[in-house]
Amino acid sequence: MLSLYSLQDFSTLPPDVWGIPSIPSTSVSSRENCLQDRKGLDLVILPGVAFGVDGRRLGHGKGYYDVWLARYFEQVGREKGLPVLVGAALQEQVFEAGSVPVDGTDWEVDILVTGDGRVIRRSGVVDESK
């Protein structure tokens, strides 16, 4: 996880083969690394296949984000605290509390932002203002 300096910095990132804005390899060495520099993150946006309104998140089955978050917690989070974990989902990916299968290695999201404009906090508060 490398730093972005501004929204302008983000808007100038070239797209990768999937069209995702990506940091070019030529600028990697000049950017702060949240694990090596131990500065911490404020926010992490997590994709997923399914989300529960209770914060449960089902990923794509490889555990990439869960493993990365565990590593982040060990190297940075114990001292700096965890960033806010935000899930990004379409309304069809949101399910009732307790219905999304998880295990002990899965990290829950603090906030879920849906494609229909809802902001669902793990505590159950829903903000439907757009």
Backbone atoms as SQL, in Angstrom:
CREATE TABLE atoms (id INTEGER PRIMARY KEY, chain TEXT, resi INTEGER, resn TEXT, atom TEXT, x REAL, y REAL, z REAL);
INSERT INTO atoms VALUES
  (1, 'A', 1, 'MET', 'N', 0.841, -1.180, 0.000),
  (2, 'A', 1, 'MET', 'CA', 0.000, 0.000, 0.000),
  (3, 'A', 1, 'MET', 'C', 0.884, 1.241, 0.000),
  (4, 'A', 2, 'LEU', 'N', 0.883, 1.912, -1.111),
  (5, 'A', 2, 'LEU', 'CA', 1.717, 3.094, -1.284),
  (6, 'A', 2, 'LEU', 'C', 0.874, 4.359, -1.229),
  (7, 'A', 3, 'SER', 'N', 1.503, 5.449, -0.830),
  (8, 'A', 3, 'SER', 'CA', 0.781, 6.709, -0.640),
  (9, 'A', 3, 'SER', 'C', 0.418, 7.378, -1.953),
  (10, 'A', 4, 'LEU', 'N', -0.708, 8.064, -1.905),
  (11, 'A', 4, 'LEU', 'CA', -1.103, 9.007, -2.944),
  (12, 'A', 4, 'LEU', 'C', -1.028, 10.372, -2.292),
  (13, 'A', 5, 'TYR', 'N', -0.567, 11.352, -3.034),
  (14, 'A', 5, 'TYR', 'CA', -0.340, 12.665, -2.450),
  (15, 'A', 5, 'TYR', 'C', -1.558, 13.580, -2.496),
  (16, 'A', 6, 'SER', 'N', -2.457, 13.340, -3.433),
  (17, 'A', 6, 'SER', 'CA', -3.622, 14.204, -3.582),
  (18, 'A', 6, 'SER', 'C', -4.593, 13.555, -4.558),
  (19, 'A', 7, 'LEU', 'N', -5.757, 14.165, -4.675),
  (20, 'A', 7, 'LEU', 'CA', -6.719, 13.707, -5.670),
  (21, 'A', 7, 'LEU', 'C', -6.151, 13.911, -7.074),
  (22, 'A', 8, 'GLN', 'N', -5.392, 14.978, -7.246),
  (23, 'A', 8, 'GLN', 'CA', -4.719, 15.239, -8.533),
  (24, 'A', 8, 'GLN', 'C', -3.748, 14.101, -8.858),
  (25, 'A', 9, 'ASP', 'N', -2.988, 13.664, -7.860),
  (26, 'A', 9, 'ASP', 'CA', -2.056, 12.550, -8.043),
  (27, 'A', 9, 'ASP', 'C', -2.827, 11.317, -8.515),
  (28, 'A', 10, 'PHE', 'N', -3.926, 11.020, -7.853),
  (29, 'A', 10, 'PHE', 'CA', -4.746, 9.865, -8.228),
  (30, 'A', 10, 'PHE', 'C', -5.262, 9.999, -9.655),
  (31, 'A', 11, 'SER', 'N', -5.737, 11.189, -10.017),
  (32, 'A', 11, 'SER', 'CA', -6.351, 11.373, -11.342),
  (33, 'A', 11, 'SER', 'C', -5.343, 11.243, -12.482),
  (34, 'A', 12, 'THR', 'N', -4.061, 11.328, -12.178),
  (35, 'A', 12, 'THR', 'CA', -3.047, 11.197, -13.231),
  (36, 'A', 12, 'THR', 'C', -2.462, 9.787, -13.335),
  (37, 'A', 13, 'LEU', 'N', -2.912, 8.860, -12.492),
  (38, 'A', 13, 'LEU', 'CA', -2.387, 7.497, -12.559),
  (39, 'A', 13, 'LEU', 'C', -2.834, 6.820, -13.850),
  (40, 'A', 14, 'PRO', 'N', -1.921, 6.156, -14.538),
  (41, 'A', 14, 'PRO', 'CA', -2.305, 5.452, -15.762),
  (42, 'A', 14, 'PRO', 'C', -3.083, 4.177, -15.429),
  (43, 'A', 15, 'PRO', 'N', -4.037, 3.800, -16.280),
  (44, 'A', 15, 'PRO', 'CA', -4.781, 2.557, -16.033),
  (45, 'A', 15, 'PRO', 'C', -3.925, 1.326, -16.354),
  (46, 'A', 16, 'ASP', 'N', -4.146, 0.262, -15.563),
  (47, 'A', 16, 'ASP', 'CA', -3.453, -0.993, -15.857),
  (48, 'A', 16, 'ASP', 'C', -4.252, -1.758, -16.924),
  (49, 'A', 17, 'VAL', 'N', -3.934, -3.013, -17.152),
  (50, 'A', 17, 'VAL', 'CA', -4.601, -3.791, -18.207),
  (51, 'A', 17, 'VAL', 'C', -6.090, -4.008, -17.932),
  (52, 'A', 18, 'TRP', 'N', -6.533, -3.858, -16.670),
  (53, 'A', 18, 'TRP', 'CA', -7.939, -3.992, -16.320),
  (54, 'A', 18, 'TRP', 'C', -8.635, -2.634, -16.236),
  (55, 'A', 19, 'GLY', 'N', -7.897, -1.565, -16.531),
  (56, 'A', 19, 'GLY', 'CA', -8.471, -0.230, -16.478),
  (57, 'A', 19, 'GLY', 'C', -8.447, 0.406, -15.102),
  (58, 'A', 20, 'ILE', 'N', -7.731, -0.216, -14.156),
  (59, 'A', 20, 'ILE', 'CA', -7.654, 0.291, -12.790),
  (60, 'A', 20, 'ILE', 'C', -6.480, 1.267, -12.680),
  (61, 'A', 21, 'PRO', 'N', -6.726, 2.483, -12.184),
  (62, 'A', 21, 'PRO', 'CA', -5.604, 3.424, -12.014),
  (63, 'A', 21, 'PRO', 'C', -4.535, 2.804, -11.105),
  (64, 'A', 22, 'SER', 'N', -3.294, 2.789, -11.585),
  (65, 'A', 22, 'SER', 'CA', -2.221, 2.113, -10.861),
  (66, 'A', 22, 'SER', 'C', -0.966, 2.975, -10.815),
  (67, 'A', 23, 'ILE', 'N', -0.248, 2.846, -9.719),
  (68, 'A', 23, 'ILE', 'CA', 0.999, 3.592, -9.550),
  (69, 'A', 23, 'ILE', 'C', 2.045, 2.995, -10.488),
  (70, 'A', 24, 'PRO', 'N', 2.660, 3.819, -11.338),
  (71, 'A', 24, 'PRO', 'CA', 3.688, 3.294, -12.246),
  (72, 'A', 24, 'PRO', 'C', 4.917, 2.825, -11.474),
  (73, 'A', 25, 'SER', 'N', 5.544, 1.785, -11.967),
  (74, 'A', 25, 'SER', 'CA', 6.716, 1.224, -11.277),
  (75, 'A', 25, 'SER', 'C', 7.832, 2.253, -11.134),
  (76, 'A', 26, 'THR', 'N', 7.886, 3.234, -12.008),
  (77, 'A', 26, 'THR', 'CA', 8.942, 4.248, -11.929),
  (78, 'A', 26, 'THR', 'C', 8.792, 5.177, -10.727),
  (79, 'A', 27, 'SER', 'N', 7.588, 5.245, -10.142),
  (80, 'A', 27, 'SER', 'CA', 7.410, 6.134, -8.985),
  (81, 'A', 27, 'SER', 'C', 7.245, 5.385, -7.664),
  (82, 'A', 28, 'VAL', 'N', 7.312, 4.060, -7.699),
  (83, 'A', 28, 'VAL', 'CA', 7.128, 3.268, -6.471),
  (84, 'A', 28, 'VAL', 'C', 8.159, 3.630, -5.408),
  (85, 'A', 29, 'SER', 'N', 9.409, 3.750, -5.782),
  (86, 'A', 29, 'SER', 'CA', 10.468, 3.997, -4.795),
  (87, 'A', 29, 'SER', 'C', 10.371, 5.374, -4.140),
  (88, 'A', 30, 'SER', 'N', 9.655, 6.310, -4.749),
  (89, 'A', 30, 'SER', 'CA', 9.541, 7.653, -4.174),
  (90, 'A', 30, 'SER', 'C', 8.302, 7.823, -3.293),
  (91, 'A', 31, 'ARG', 'N', 7.497, 6.781, -3.142),
  (92, 'A', 31, 'ARG', 'CA', 6.262, 6.870, -2.357),
  (93, 'A', 31, 'ARG', 'C', 6.418, 6.178, -1.011),
  (94, 'A', 32, 'GLU', 'N', 5.720, 6.700, -0.016),
  (95, 'A', 32, 'GLU', 'CA', 5.736, 6.073, 1.304),
  (96, 'A', 32, 'GLU', 'C', 4.996, 4.751, 1.255),
  (97, 'A', 33, 'ASN', 'N', 5.506, 3.770, 1.975),
  (98, 'A', 33, 'ASN', 'CA', 4.888, 2.462, 2.088),
  (99, 'A', 33, 'ASN', 'C', 4.329, 2.349, 3.500),
  (100, 'A', 34, 'CYS', 'N', 3.030, 2.123, 3.617),
  (101, 'A', 34, 'CYS', 'CA', 2.405, 2.162, 4.939),
  (102, 'A', 34, 'CYS', 'C', 2.929, 1.088, 5.886),
  (103, 'A', 35, 'LEU', 'N', 3.438, -0.026, 5.371),
  (104, 'A', 35, 'LEU', 'CA', 3.984, -1.057, 6.252),
  (105, 'A', 35, 'LEU', 'C', 5.429, -0.766, 6.623),
  (106, 'A', 36, 'GLN', 'N', 6.234, -0.424, 5.649),
  (107, 'A', 36, 'GLN', 'CA', 7.650, -0.166, 5.928),
  (108, 'A', 36, 'GLN', 'C', 7.837, 1.117, 6.729),
  (109, 'A', 37, 'ASP', 'N', 7.097, 2.164, 6.381),
  (110, 'A', 37, 'ASP', 'CA', 7.260, 3.452, 7.051),
  (111, 'A', 37, 'ASP', 'C', 6.479, 3.535, 8.360),
  (112, 'A', 38, 'ARG', 'N', 5.576, 2.579, 8.579),
  (113, 'A', 38, 'ARG', 'CA', 4.789, 2.481, 9.802),
  (114, 'A', 38, 'ARG', 'C', 4.011, 3.759, 10.138),
  (115, 'A', 39, 'LYS', 'N', 3.569, 4.462, 9.117),
  (116, 'A', 39, 'LYS', 'CA', 2.788, 5.679, 9.344),
  (117, 'A', 39, 'LYS', 'C', 1.311, 5.377, 9.498),
  (118, 'A', 40, 'GLY', 'N', 0.885, 4.256, 8.983),
  (119, 'A', 40, 'GLY', 'CA', -0.500, 3.868, 9.112),
  (120, 'A', 40, 'GLY', 'C', -1.387, 4.437, 8.016),
  (121, 'A', 41, 'LEU', 'N', -2.580, 3.915, 7.960),
  (122, 'A', 41, 'LEU', 'CA', -3.581, 4.329, 6.990),
  (123, 'A', 41, 'LEU', 'C', -4.800, 4.864, 7.720),
  (124, 'A', 42, 'ASP', 'N', -5.560, 5.713, 7.049),
  (125, 'A', 42, 'ASP', 'CA', -6.805, 6.216, 7.613),
  (126, 'A', 42, 'ASP', 'C', -7.990, 5.362, 7.194),
  (127, 'A', 43, 'LEU', 'N', -7.917, 4.806, 5.982),
  (128, 'A', 43, 'LEU', 'CA', -9.076, 4.153, 5.384),
  (129, 'A', 43, 'LEU', 'C', -8.618, 3.076, 4.421),
  (130, 'A', 44, 'VAL', 'N', -9.339, 1.949, 4.406),
  (131, 'A', 44, 'VAL', 'CA', -9.112, 0.900, 3.416),
  (132, 'A', 44, 'VAL', 'C', -10.469, 0.552, 2.824),
  (133, 'A', 45, 'ILE', 'N', -10.557, 0.580, 1.497),
  (134, 'A', 45, 'ILE', 'CA', -11.791, 0.213, 0.808),
  (135, 'A', 45, 'ILE', 'C', -11.651, -1.227, 0.345),
  (136, 'A', 46, 'LEU', 'N', -12.614, -2.059, 0.746),
  (137, 'A', 46, 'LEU', 'CA', -12.552, -3.491, 0.476),
  (138, 'A', 46, 'LEU', 'C', -13.647, -3.917, -0.501),
  (139, 'A', 47, 'PRO', 'N', -13.262, -4.617, -1.560),
  (140, 'A', 47, 'PRO', 'CA', -14.268, -5.206, -2.435),
  (141, 'A', 47, 'PRO', 'C', -14.764, -6.507, -1.814),
  (142, 'A', 48, 'GLY', 'N', -15.762, -7.105, -2.400),
  (143, 'A', 48, 'GLY', 'CA', -16.244, -8.386, -1.917),
  (144, 'A', 48, 'GLY', 'C', -17.304, -8.951, -2.824),
  (145, 'A', 49, 'VAL', 'N', -17.695, -10.182, -2.530),
  (146, 'A', 49, 'VAL', 'CA', -18.762, -10.852, -3.262),
  (147, 'A', 49, 'VAL', 'C', -20.088, -10.609, -2.554),
  (148, 'A', 50, 'ALA', 'N', -20.056, -10.665, -1.218),
  (149, 'A', 50, 'ALA', 'CA', -21.267, -10.465, -0.422),
  (150, 'A', 50, 'ALA', 'C', -20.911, -9.763, 0.879),
  (151, 'A', 51, 'PHE', 'N', -21.841, -8.953, 1.364),
  (152, 'A', 51, 'PHE', 'CA', -21.665, -8.226, 2.620),
  (153, 'A', 51, 'PHE', 'C', -22.936, -8.370, 3.443),
  (154, 'A', 52, 'GLY', 'N', -22.770, -8.501, 4.752),
  (155, 'A', 52, 'GLY', 'CA', -23.908, -8.481, 5.652),
  (156, 'A', 52, 'GLY', 'C', -24.060, -7.098, 6.245),
  (157, 'A', 53, 'VAL', 'N', -25.263, -6.730, 6.602),
  (158, 'A', 53, 'VAL', 'CA', -25.469, -5.429, 7.245),
  (159, 'A', 53, 'VAL', 'C', -24.802, -5.376, 8.605),
  (160, 'A', 54, 'ASP', 'N', -24.365, -6.545, 9.107),
  (161, 'A', 54, 'ASP', 'CA', -23.653, -6.635, 10.384),
  (162, 'A', 54, 'ASP', 'C', -22.141, -6.479, 10.218),
  (163, 'A', 55, 'GLY', 'N', -21.663, -6.167, 8.998),
  (164, 'A', 55, 'GLY', 'CA', -20.242, -5.964, 8.763),
  (165, 'A', 55, 'GLY', 'C', -19.509, -7.155, 8.192),
  (166, 'A', 56, 'ARG', 'N', -20.175, -8.306, 8.123),
  (167, 'A', 56, 'ARG', 'CA', -19.496, -9.475, 7.563),
  (168, 'A', 56, 'ARG', 'C', -19.206, -9.260, 6.084),
  (169, 'A', 57, 'ARG', 'N', -18.051, -9.794, 5.643),
  (170, 'A', 57, 'ARG', 'CA', -17.625, -9.645, 4.256),
  (171, 'A', 57, 'ARG', 'C', -17.134, -10.978, 3.721),
  (172, 'A', 58, 'LEU', 'N', -17.652, -11.350, 2.569),
  (173, 'A', 58, 'LEU', 'CA', -17.198, -12.546, 1.869),
  (174, 'A', 58, 'LEU', 'C', -16.432, -12.085, 0.640),
  (175, 'A', 59, 'GLY', 'N', -15.150, -12.419, 0.585),
  (176, 'A', 59, 'GLY', 'CA', -14.316, -12.007, -0.536),
  (177, 'A', 59, 'GLY', 'C', -14.407, -12.988, -1.686),
  (178, 'A', 60, 'HIS', 'N', -13.367, -13.030, -2.482),
  (179, 'A', 60, 'HIS', 'CA', -13.343, -13.902, -3.656),
  (180, 'A', 60, 'HIS', 'C', -12.701, -15.257, -3.366),
  (181, 'A', 61, 'GLY', 'N', -12.384, -15.542, -2.111),
  (182, 'A', 61, 'GLY', 'CA', -11.923, -16.866, -1.734),
  (183, 'A', 61, 'GLY', 'C', -10.426, -17.072, -1.641),
  (184, 'A', 62, 'LYS', 'N', -9.628, -16.072, -1.949),
  (185, 'A', 62, 'LYS', 'CA', -8.176, -16.220, -1.869),
  (186, 'A', 62, 'LYS', 'C', -7.604, -15.637, -0.577),
  (187, 'A', 63, 'GLY', 'N', -8.384, -14.838, 0.143),
  (188, 'A', 63, 'GLY', 'CA', -7.944, -14.293, 1.419),
  (189, 'A', 63, 'GLY', 'C', -6.953, -13.146, 1.320),
  (190, 'A', 64, 'TYR', 'N', -6.801, -12.545, 0.132),
  (191, 'A', 64, 'TYR', 'CA', -5.792, -11.503, -0.050),
  (192, 'A', 64, 'TYR', 'C', -5.946, -10.379, 0.959),
  (193, 'A', 65, 'TYR', 'N', -7.144, -9.791, 1.059),
  (194, 'A', 65, 'TYR', 'CA', -7.341, -8.649, 1.958),
  (195, 'A', 65, 'TYR', 'C', -7.266, -9.074, 3.421),
  (196, 'A', 66, 'ASP', 'N', -7.781, -10.243, 3.752),
  (197, 'A', 66, 'ASP', 'CA', -7.723, -10.716, 5.139),
  (198, 'A', 66, 'ASP', 'C', -6.277, -10.936, 5.585),
  (199, 'A', 67, 'VAL', 'N', -5.465, -11.529, 4.728),
  (200, 'A', 67, 'VAL', 'CA', -4.048, -11.754, 5.049),
  (201, 'A', 67, 'VAL', 'C', -3.330, -10.414, 5.151),
  (202, 'A', 68, 'TRP', 'N', -3.610, -9.506, 4.206),
  (203, 'A', 68, 'TRP', 'CA', -2.953, -8.198, 4.243),
  (204, 'A', 68, 'TRP', 'C', -3.340, -7.425, 5.510),
  (205, 'A', 69, 'LEU', 'N', -4.625, -7.453, 5.884),
  (206, 'A', 69, 'LEU', 'CA', -5.057, -6.740, 7.092),
  (207, 'A', 69, 'LEU', 'C', -4.426, -7.330, 8.347),
  (208, 'A', 70, 'ALA', 'N', -4.292, -8.646, 8.409),
  (209, 'A', 70, 'ALA', 'CA', -3.630, -9.280, 9.558),
  (210, 'A', 70, 'ALA', 'C', -2.173, -8.830, 9.638),
  (211, 'A', 71, 'ARG', 'N', -1.499, -8.791, 8.491),
  (212, 'A', 71, 'ARG', 'CA', -0.106, -8.328, 8.447),
  (213, 'A', 71, 'ARG', 'C', -0.015, -6.854, 8.836),
  (214, 'A', 72, 'TYR', 'N', -0.920, -6.055, 8.339),
  (215, 'A', 72, 'TYR', 'CA', -0.950, -4.634, 8.682),
  (216, 'A', 72, 'TYR', 'C', -1.124, -4.466, 10.189),
  (217, 'A', 73, 'PHE', 'N', -2.061, -5.210, 10.775),
  (218, 'A', 73, 'PHE', 'CA', -2.313, -5.103, 12.205),
  (219, 'A', 73, 'PHE', 'C', -1.066, -5.454, 13.006),
  (220, 'A', 74, 'GLU', 'N', -0.382, -6.520, 12.617),
  (221, 'A', 74, 'GLU', 'CA', 0.831, -6.932, 13.332),
  (222, 'A', 74, 'GLU', 'C', 1.947, -5.900, 13.209),
  (223, 'A', 75, 'GLN', 'N', 2.123, -5.326, 12.034),
  (224, 'A', 75, 'GLN', 'CA', 3.261, -4.426, 11.794),
  (225, 'A', 75, 'GLN', 'C', 2.976, -2.974, 12.136),
  (226, 'A', 76, 'VAL', 'N', 1.727, -2.541, 12.019),
  (227, 'A', 76, 'VAL', 'CA', 1.408, -1.130, 12.203),
  (228, 'A', 76, 'VAL', 'C', 0.239, -0.916, 13.162),
  (229, 'A', 77, 'GLY', 'N', -0.784, -1.713, 13.016),
  (230, 'A', 77, 'GLY', 'CA', -2.043, -1.491, 13.715),
  (231, 'A', 77, 'GLY', 'C', -1.993, -1.569, 15.223),
  (232, 'A', 78, 'ARG', 'N', -1.119, -2.394, 15.779),
  (233, 'A', 78, 'ARG', 'CA', -1.027, -2.472, 17.248),
  (234, 'A', 78, 'ARG', 'C', -0.648, -1.128, 17.836),
  (235, 'A', 79, 'GLU', 'N', 0.198, -0.393, 17.131),
  (236, 'A', 79, 'GLU', 'CA', 0.653, 0.911, 17.613),
  (237, 'A', 79, 'GLU', 'C', -0.246, 2.042, 17.137),
  (238, 'A', 80, 'LYS', 'N', -0.592, 2.058, 15.873),
  (239, 'A', 80, 'LYS', 'CA', -1.331, 3.174, 15.271),
  (240, 'A', 80, 'LYS', 'C', -2.841, 2.978, 15.279),
  (241, 'A', 81, 'GLY', 'N', -3.276, 1.750, 15.514),
  (242, 'A', 81, 'GLY', 'CA', -4.702, 1.449, 15.407),
  (243, 'A', 81, 'GLY', 'C', -5.050, 1.047, 13.986),
  (244, 'A', 82, 'LEU', 'N', -6.221, 0.506, 13.830),
  (245, 'A', 82, 'LEU', 'CA', -6.654, 0.054, 12.515),
  (246, 'A', 82, 'LEU', 'C', -7.300, 1.193, 11.741),
  (247, 'A', 83, 'PRO', 'N', -7.174, 1.174, 10.421),
  (248, 'A', 83, 'PRO', 'CA', -7.895, 2.154, 9.614),
  (249, 'A', 83, 'PRO', 'C', -9.387, 1.806, 9.604),
  (250, 'A', 84, 'VAL', 'N', -10.206, 2.735, 9.175),
  (251, 'A', 84, 'VAL', 'CA', -11.628, 2.459, 8.981),
  (252, 'A', 84, 'VAL', 'C', -11.735, 1.535, 7.775),
  (253, 'A', 85, 'LEU', 'N', -12.447, 0.428, 7.938),
  (254, 'A', 85, 'LEU', 'CA', -12.616, -0.541, 6.856),
  (255, 'A', 85, 'LEU', 'C', -13.980, -0.314, 6.212),
  (256, 'A', 86, 'VAL', 'N', -13.960, 0.017, 4.917),
  (257, 'A', 86, 'VAL', 'CA', -15.178, 0.350, 4.186),
  (258, 'A', 86, 'VAL', 'C', -15.385, -0.658, 3.066),
  (259, 'A', 87, 'GLY', 'N', -16.539, -1.296, 3.056),
  (260, 'A', 87, 'GLY', 'CA', -16.894, -2.203, 1.979),
  (261, 'A', 87, 'GLY', 'C', -17.623, -1.444, 0.891),
  (262, 'A', 88, 'ALA', 'N', -17.366, -1.804, -0.360),
  (263, 'A', 88, 'ALA', 'CA', -18.045, -1.203, -1.505),
  (264, 'A', 88, 'ALA', 'C', -18.845, -2.297, -2.190),
  (265, 'A', 89, 'ALA', 'N', -20.168, -2.087, -2.276),
  (266, 'A', 89, 'ALA', 'CA', -21.029, -3.151, -2.789),
  (267, 'A', 89, 'ALA', 'C', -22.183, -2.616, -3.628),
  (268, 'A', 90, 'LEU', 'N', -22.643, -3.449, -4.525),
  (269, 'A', 90, 'LEU', 'CA', -23.905, -3.185, -5.206),
  (270, 'A', 90, 'LEU', 'C', -25.030, -3.576, -4.252),
  (271, 'A', 91, 'GLN', 'N', -26.211, -3.037, -4.430),
  (272, 'A', 91, 'GLN', 'CA', -27.310, -3.360, -3.510),
  (273, 'A', 91, 'GLN', 'C', -27.619, -4.858, -3.498),
  (274, 'A', 92, 'GLU', 'N', -27.376, -5.542, -4.625),
  (275, 'A', 92, 'GLU', 'CA', -27.636, -6.987, -4.710),
  (276, 'A', 92, 'GLU', 'C', -26.643, -7.818, -3.910),
  (277, 'A', 93, 'GLN', 'N', -25.560, -7.214, -3.457),
  (278, 'A', 93, 'GLN', 'CA', -24.538, -7.924, -2.690),
  (279, 'A', 93, 'GLN', 'C', -24.728, -7.785, -1.185),
  (280, 'A', 94, 'VAL', 'N', -25.781, -7.117, -0.746),
  (281, 'A', 94, 'VAL', 'CA', -26.001, -6.852, 0.673),
  (282, 'A', 94, 'VAL', 'C', -27.067, -7.806, 1.211),
  (283, 'A', 95, 'PHE', 'N', -26.735, -8.465, 2.334),
  (284, 'A', 95, 'PHE', 'CA', -27.615, -9.469, 2.910),
  (285, 'A', 95, 'PHE', 'C', -27.874, -9.187, 4.384),
  (286, 'A', 96, 'GLU', 'N', -28.867, -9.854, 4.938),
  (287, 'A', 96, 'GLU', 'CA', -29.242, -9.620, 6.337),
  (288, 'A', 96, 'GLU', 'C', -28.147, -10.119, 7.281),
  (289, 'A', 97, 'ALA', 'N', -28.186, -9.615, 8.497),
  (290, 'A', 97, 'ALA', 'CA', -27.197, -9.968, 9.517),
  (291, 'A', 97, 'ALA', 'C', -27.160, -11.479, 9.727),
  (292, 'A', 98, 'GLY', 'N', -25.950, -12.019, 9.828),
  (293, 'A', 98, 'GLY', 'CA', -25.753, -13.432, 10.114),
  (294, 'A', 98, 'GLY', 'C', -25.819, -14.355, 8.913),
  (295, 'A', 99, 'SER', 'N', -26.151, -13.839, 7.735),
  (296, 'A', 99, 'SER', 'CA', -26.324, -14.725, 6.581),
  (297, 'A', 99, 'SER', 'C', -25.087, -14.861, 5.694),
  (298, 'A', 100, 'VAL', 'N', -24.072, -14.044, 5.905),
  (299, 'A', 100, 'VAL', 'CA', -22.851, -14.141, 5.104),
  (300, 'A', 100, 'VAL', 'C', -21.862, -15.033, 5.855),
  (301, 'A', 101, 'PRO', 'N', -21.443, -16.154, 5.229),
  (302, 'A', 101, 'PRO', 'CA', -20.535, -17.084, 5.926),
  (303, 'A', 101, 'PRO', 'C', -19.128, -16.505, 6.074),
  (304, 'A', 102, 'VAL', 'N', -18.595, -16.561, 7.283),
  (305, 'A', 102, 'VAL', 'CA', -17.245, -16.098, 7.559),
  (306, 'A', 102, 'VAL', 'C', -16.570, -17.087, 8.504),
  (307, 'A', 103, 'ASP', 'N', -15.242, -16.936, 8.638),
  (308, 'A', 103, 'ASP', 'CA', -14.536, -17.738, 9.640),
  (309, 'A', 103, 'ASP', 'C', -13.636, -16.820, 10.452),
  (310, 'A', 104, 'GLY', 'N', -12.789, -17.372, 11.286),
  (311, 'A', 104, 'GLY', 'CA', -11.979, -16.591, 12.200),
  (312, 'A', 104, 'GLY', 'C', -10.910, -15.726, 11.551),
  (313, 'A', 105, 'THR', 'N', -10.633, -15.944, 10.274),
  (314, 'A', 105, 'THR', 'CA', -9.619, -15.133, 9.591),
  (315, 'A', 105, 'THR', 'C', -10.231, -13.951, 8.833),
  (316, 'A', 106, 'ASP', 'N', -11.547, -13.897, 8.753),
  (317, 'A', 106, 'ASP', 'CA', -12.224, -12.841, 7.990),
  (318, 'A', 106, 'ASP', 'C', -12.360, -11.571, 8.808),
  (319, 'A', 107, 'TRP', 'N', -12.043, -10.441, 8.181),
  (320, 'A', 107, 'TRP', 'CA', -12.175, -9.134, 8.812),
  (321, 'A', 107, 'TRP', 'C', -13.518, -8.533, 8.440),
  (322, 'A', 108, 'GLU', 'N', -14.193, -7.944, 9.416),
  (323, 'A', 108, 'GLU', 'CA', -15.465, -7.277, 9.157),
  (324, 'A', 108, 'GLU', 'C', -15.223, -5.827, 8.763),
  (325, 'A', 109, 'VAL', 'N', -16.139, -5.285, 7.973),
  (326, 'A', 109, 'VAL', 'CA', -16.049, -3.875, 7.607),
  (327, 'A', 109, 'VAL', 'C', -16.768, -3.035, 8.659),
  (328, 'A', 110, 'ASP', 'N', -16.302, -1.808, 8.831),
  (329, 'A', 110, 'ASP', 'CA', -16.944, -0.876, 9.759),
  (330, 'A', 110, 'ASP', 'C', -18.140, -0.199, 9.104),
  (331, 'A', 111, 'ILE', 'N', -18.001, 0.078, 7.818),
  (332, 'A', 111, 'ILE', 'CA', -19.012, 0.802, 7.053),
  (333, 'A', 111, 'ILE', 'C', -19.186, 0.111, 5.713),
  (334, 'A', 112, 'LEU', 'N', -20.409, 0.055, 5.229),
  (335, 'A', 112, 'LEU', 'CA', -20.702, -0.498, 3.915),
  (336, 'A', 112, 'LEU', 'C', -21.373, 0.588, 3.086),
  (337, 'A', 113, 'VAL', 'N', -20.800, 0.900, 1.927),
  (338, 'A', 113, 'VAL', 'CA', -21.367, 1.885, 1.006),
  (339, 'A', 113, 'VAL', 'C', -21.906, 1.111, -0.180),
  (340, 'A', 114, 'THR', 'N', -23.172, 1.341, -0.487),
  (341, 'A', 114, 'THR', 'CA', -23.821, 0.566, -1.543),
  (342, 'A', 114, 'THR', 'C', -24.088, 1.418, -2.777),
  (343, 'A', 115, 'GLY', 'N', -24.268, 0.731, -3.886),
  (344, 'A', 115, 'GLY', 'CA', -24.512, 1.400, -5.149),
  (345, 'A', 115, 'GLY', 'C', -25.808, 2.171, -5.202),
  (346, 'A', 116, 'ASP', 'N', -26.743, 1.871, -4.300),
  (347, 'A', 116, 'ASP', 'CA', -28.018, 2.604, -4.283),
  (348, 'A', 116, 'ASP', 'C', -27.990, 3.781, -3.305),
  (349, 'A', 117, 'GLY', 'N', -26.795, 4.132, -2.828),
  (350, 'A', 117, 'GLY', 'CA', -26.640, 5.333, -2.014),
  (351, 'A', 117, 'GLY', 'C', -26.708, 5.148, -0.511),
  (352, 'A', 118, 'ARG', 'N', -26.856, 3.912, -0.041),
  (353, 'A', 118, 'ARG', 'CA', -26.902, 3.695, 1.405),
  (354, 'A', 118, 'ARG', 'C', -25.504, 3.655, 2.002),
  (355, 'A', 119, 'VAL', 'N', -25.404, 4.108, 3.254),
  (356, 'A', 119, 'VAL', 'CA', -24.197, 3.985, 4.059),
  (357, 'A', 119, 'VAL', 'C', -24.631, 3.230, 5.304),
  (358, 'A', 120, 'ILE', 'N', -24.147, 1.999, 5.439),
  (359, 'A', 120, 'ILE', 'CA', -24.572, 1.123, 6.535),
  (360, 'A', 120, 'ILE', 'C', -23.399, 0.954, 7.490),
  (361, 'A', 121, 'ARG', 'N', -23.588, 1.385, 8.724),
  (362, 'A', 121, 'ARG', 'CA', -22.552, 1.205, 9.738),
  (363, 'A', 121, 'ARG', 'C', -22.759, -0.147, 10.415),
  (364, 'A', 122, 'ARG', 'N', -21.683, -0.753, 10.855),
  (365, 'A', 122, 'ARG', 'CA', -21.766, -2.072, 11.478),
  (366, 'A', 122, 'ARG', 'C', -22.736, -2.073, 12.652),
  (367, 'A', 123, 'SER', 'N', -22.893, -0.928, 13.319),
  (368, 'A', 123, 'SER', 'CA', -23.803, -0.842, 14.447),
  (369, 'A', 123, 'SER', 'C', -25.263, -0.919, 14.025),
  (370, 'A', 124, 'GLY', 'N', -25.515, -0.919, 12.697),
  (371, 'A', 124, 'GLY', 'CA', -26.877, -1.038, 12.210),
  (372, 'A', 124, 'GLY', 'C', -27.501, 0.287, 11.772),
  (373, 'A', 125, 'VAL', 'N', -26.787, 1.382, 11.917),
  (374, 'A', 125, 'VAL', 'CA', -27.315, 2.677, 11.499),
  (375, 'A', 125, 'VAL', 'C', -27.230, 2.770, 9.989),
  (376, 'A', 126, 'VAL', 'N', -28.330, 3.141, 9.351),
  (377, 'A', 126, 'VAL', 'CA', -28.358, 3.309, 7.910),
  (378, 'A', 126, 'VAL', 'C', -28.612, 4.758, 7.588),
  (379, 'A', 127, 'ASP', 'N', -27.755, 5.332, 6.745),
  (380, 'A', 127, 'ASP', 'CA', -27.927, 6.697, 6.262),
  (381, 'A', 127, 'ASP', 'C', -28.235, 6.604, 4.786),
  (382, 'A', 128, 'GLU', 'N', -29.453, 6.984, 4.409),
  (383, 'A', 128, 'GLU', 'CA', -29.843, 6.889, 3.016),
  (384, 'A', 128, 'GLU', 'C', -29.802, 8.229, 2.310),
  (385, 'A', 129, 'SER', 'N', -29.205, 9.233, 2.936),
  (386, 'A', 129, 'SER', 'CA', -29.107, 10.528, 2.273),
  (387, 'A', 129, 'SER', 'C', -28.044, 10.458, 1.193),
  (388, 'A', 130, 'LYS', 'N', -28.305, 11.129, 0.107),
  (389, 'A', 130, 'LYS', 'CA', -27.372, 11.064, -1.030),
  (390, 'A', 130, 'LYS', 'C', -26.717, 12.386, -1.218);
